[in-house]
Amino acid sequence: MKPFWTGISGSGLKILAVCSMLTDHIGQIVLKNGIALNASRSLFTDAEFSALLSLIEVCHIVGRIAFPIFCFLLLEGFRHTRSRFRYGRNLLLFALISEIPWNLMFTNTLHYERQNVFFTLFLGYLAFCAIEYFKNKRLIQLLCILGLLVVSIFLKADYGWRGYIFLLIMYYMRNDKPGQAILGSCWLYYEWRACFAFLSINLYNGERGFIRGKAAKYFFYWFYPVHIIGLVIL
């Protein structure tokens, strides 16, 4: 007899991360940027406005678990993909596609000094590639890692150089789940709510899950820029 529950599949983690991210962006784009910062205060009583600010904070808290889960899924994708070239190409392509929605999200213009999270994930992916390609050339490996760190600092992508270092932690501790959770949580001290992501990550059962095929795969790539555009319009 099969057990009732065997953990969370990769598909389950994707759904959880996407829902978390969507909640965070609803709070940021619609409730904060669209209402709290732009609507006339005369439309709200003090109690209503306080409740709105509390709801925005709840959305932000829920959204903190998305990034660690996406980092974990990136690492799993890197380890199991059939084509690392296509995997990296897709990350870069959607980083570029997502720039305009990302800029509109924060400034309502086409210019914003920071870049979207796909760039952070892409830099981590490049670091994974360099670590494995130059595994017998430690000096070149180190130079690549440090070079990408410098790029992450100047690029100012979402989560910045801290996000890049977090991806390296996830990679080097990939075979030690408790150690990955402890060290990763310590590194996330500046955004401690994100540590709760490890509760779901450590329930990962190693299975791909129900999300299969190209259409489903690209849905999750396209969801990022499309949902931001939808929320900005709303």
N, C-alpha and C positions, 0 to 999 in steps of 0.2 A: 504493500500500500504506500503510495507516494505521500510525502508530508504535505500538509495544508499550505505551508509557506516556506519557501527556500531562500528568501532574501530578495534584493532589488536587482533587476536586470539593468543593462545599459540603457535600454529604452525607458525604464522607469526613472532612472537618474536624469535622462534628457527632459522628460516631461516635468519633473520636479524643478530642474534648473530653469526651464523656460517659464513655468508658472511663477517662480520666484522673481525672475527678471521682469516679467510683465507687471507684476504687482508693484515692484520698485519704480518702474517707469510710469505707471499710472499715477503713483504718488508724486513723482518729480514733474512730469509734463502736464498732467491734467489738473491735479489738486493743488500743487504748489505754484508752478509757472502760470497755469491757465486761470486759476481761481484766487488762491491766497495772495499772490503778488499783483494781480491785475484788477480783480473785482473791487468795487467800492466797499469800504468797511461798513457803510451805512446799510448794506444788504444783510448784515449779520448782527445778531446780538453777540455780546461778549462770550456767552456760553457756547453759541454755535461756532464762533471763530476758534475758540479754544478746542472744541471737538474736532474741527477741521485740521488744526495743527497736530493734534494727537493722532488722527487717522493718517496724516502724511508720515509721521514718525513710525507708525506701525508698518506702513508700506515699505519704508526704508529698512526697517529691521528685518522684515521677511525677505527683502531683496538681497541681503548680505550673503546668503548662502549660495547664491548663483555662481559667483566667480570661482570659488574652490571646486565646485562640482564640474564646471566647464573645463577647468584645468585638468582635473582627473580624467574626464572624458577625452580631452585632447591627447593625454598620454596614452590612454587605452587605444585610441584611434591610431596613433603613431606606431604603437607596438604591433597592431594587427592589420593595418591597411595593406592592400595588395599593391598599391603604388604610392610611395611616399612623395614622388614628384607631383602627382595629381592632388594629393592631400595638401601639400604646401601651396600649390597653385591656387586651390580653392580658398584657402585662408587669406592669401594676399588679394585675390580677386574680390572677395566680399569685404575685405578691409577697405578697399578703394570704393566699392559700391556704397558702403555704409557711411562714408564720410559726409556726404551732403545731409542725409537724415540726422546724423549725429550733430552736425553744426547747427541745424535748425532746432534741434531739441534744446540746446543751451542758449543760443543767441538769437534765434529766429532770423539769422542771416546765413550766408554761405561760408562765413569765416569763423573759426574758433581755434584758439591756440593749442588745444589738446586734441588728441586723436582717439578713435574708438578702440574698443577692447580687442577687436580682431587683430590689430597691430601687435598688441601685447602677446596674444596667443601665437601669432606668426613668429615673433622673435624667440619665444620659447621653443617652438617647433624647430627653428633653425639651430638653436642651441642643442636640442636633442640630436639632430643630424650630425652636427660637428662633433659631439661627444662620441658618437658611435663610429663615424667615419675616420676620426683621428684617434681611435682608442689606443693605438700603439705609438702615438706621437704626442706625448703629454704636453709638451711645450706649445705646440700648435693648437692643441685642444684648449689649453688655458687662454691663449691669446684670442681665440675665437669667442670664448665665453665672455672674456673681459671686453672685447670689441662690441659684442652685442649688448652688453650692459651699458656701455657708453652711448650706444644708439638709443637704448630705451630711456636714458636720462634726457637726451636732447629731443627725442621724438615726443615726449610727454603724452604717451598713450594712456588710456584709462588704466588705473592701478599702477602705472609708472614702473620705475625700476624695482619697486617692492613686489609688484606682480610678477615681474621677470624672475626675481630671486625665488619667489614662491614656486614658480614652475620648476626651477632647478631642484628645489627641495623635494617636490613631488616626484621628480625623475630619480634622483639618487636614493630616495627611500621607497622606491616602488615595490620592493620585495619585502618590506617590513611595515605592514599596515599600522600596528600600534605606534611604531617610531615615526611613521609618516604623519599620523594624527597629532602626536605630541609635539614634534618639531614644527610642523606646519602651524599648529595652534599658537605656539610660542612666537612664531614669526608674525602672525596676524594679530599681535597684541594691540596694534593701532586700530584695528577693526574687529574687535573681539567677537562680535556677534557672528561673524563669518565662520568662526570655529565650529558652530553647530552643524555645518555642512558635513563634518566628518562622521556624524551619527549615521547619515545615509550612505556616505562613501564606504564606510566599514561594513555596511550590510550588502555591498555589491557581491553578487554571486558568480560573476565571471561570464554570465550569459548575455548574448546580444539582445534578446528579447523580441518583441513583436514588431519593432520598427525595422523594416527591410525594404530593399529596392532603392533605385535611384530617386524616384519621386519623393519618397519619405525622407531620404537623406538630404536632398536639396531643400525640402521644406524647412528644415531647421536652419539651413544657411540663410534662406530668404526671409525667414521669420524676423530676424534681427532688424534689417533696414525697413522692411514693410510695416512692422508693428509700430516702429518709431514714427514713420511718416503718418500712419493712421492716427496716432495719439496727438501728434502735432496739429493735424487738421482738425481733430476733435476739439 
